[in-house]
């Protein structure tokens, strides 16, 4: 068995049908309707060339899977991400990150300290800008 159940992809697509998870800041944060993953997980994609995602062109896609036992953190996490990612300086920095650092970010996001570390990372980036 993997981290996400077989229904995860369908749940993400159903969520996208309700309304797109893309924003006008070049970012999409897709997630499933249900908190169904066996642990917190994420996958980060940074494209140099933007792609159409719902209503907007995006360069950064942060797919999030939330474990049922960690669901109370989702709203806070999502709000923090949206707030910090409104800063285009942060978006530009993320787009310049080397591939290895993106992998490290993904590992951090998949740990049980996902919310704390991701928020700290984005907060530090916003403070340095």
PyMOL commands that set and color helices and strands:
alter all, ss='L'
color gray80, all
select helices_A, chain A and resi 8-18+68-84+88-96+99-110+114-128
alter helices_A, ss='H'
color red, helices_A
select strands_A, chain A and resi 27-28+41-53+56-65
alter strands_A, ss='S'
color yellow, strands_A
deselect
rebuild
show_as cartoon
